[in-house]
Amino acid sequence: MMTFLDAHLVIAILFLTLVFSVEIFSTRKTKASKSRYLLYAVILSIPFRIANTNKNDALENVKFIQDGHALKCTVDSTLYKVSHAEGWGVENDIYFIKDSLLIRADHCKE
């Protein structure tokens, strides 16, 4: 699942962890602190939920290709038709591969 965490999400997680740590070790405690802890926990869980959704999309797309269907994948505004008939393969249940080109399976649509 870590493959599906984007760099921006990792930076956000690290920043929120820092903020959360400062809040925990702060000597000033208020009634709002408990609700802030819950808010921080929810915010910290969002990137992992997104990564899990992307992973599930990738697994569904890999199964779709293995069943003999074709997908349209977009990478840097270039559209690729991905199917076994076009010579594409699957690597690590995460990527579609053809020659030296790897496309993450979650970047594709039917």
N, C-alpha and C positions, 0 to 999 in steps of 0.2 A: 504494500500500500504506500510505502514511502516514495516510490517512483512517481506517484500521482500528486505529491505535495509540490506545489509551485514554489519558486524561490521567494516570491512576495508573501506567500502564506507562511513560510518558515520565518521570515523576518517579522511578520506580524505576531506570530506565536512567541518569538523571543522577546519582543517589545512588551507584549501583554504579560509574559511571565515576569519580566523585570518590574513592571508596574504592580503586579499582584504581590510580588515578594516585598516590595517597599511598603505596600499596604499592610501586609501581615506583620512585618516587624516594626511598624510604626507604633510609637508609644501612645498615641492619641486614639482612643476607641470611641466610636459613636454608634448610635442605634442604626444608622444607615450602613454600617460596615457589613452586617450580615447580608443585606440585599446586594451590596457591591460584590461580595464573594460569589454569590449566585450568578450575578451578571458576568463576572470574570470567567467563571466555570463554563457558562453557556458560550461566551465569545471564544474561549479557547477550544471548545469542542467543534465549532463551525468548520475550521479548515480540515479536520479529520473526517467530518461528515462529507464534505465536498470530495476529498480524496477517495473515500469509500464509494461514493456515487460514480466517480470517474472509473474506478477499478471495475465496478459492476458493469458499466457501459462497455468497457474494453472486453470483458469476458463474454458479454452478449454478442459483441461484434465479431469476436474470434469464432464463436460457435456458428454465427450466421455465415461466415466465410467457409467454415469447414462443412457446412451443409450445402455448399455449392452456389451460394448467392453472391452478388456483387455489391460493393459499397462505394460511396463517393467520399474520398478523404481530402481535406483541405490542409495544406501546409504552406505558410507564408503566401497566401492568396493563389497558390497553384493547386489545381484540382487533379486528383489522381483517381482512376477507376481501379479498385482493388478487388481481385478475385483470383481463384486458383487458375482459371482459364487464361488470365493475363500473366501468369507466371509468378504471382505473389505467394509467399509462404508466411508462416507464423513463427515467431521467435519468443520464447518464454511466456507465452499467453498474454503478452503485453504489446508486442510490436508486430506490424506487418513488414516483411522484408522482401525486397527485390533488388538484386545486384548489391550495391552498397547503400541503398536507400532504406532507412528505417522510418516508419510512421507509427506513432503511438496509436493503438487501436481505439482509444476513446475519442480521437479526433475525426471519426468517420460517422457518416449517416447513411441510411438506406436510400 
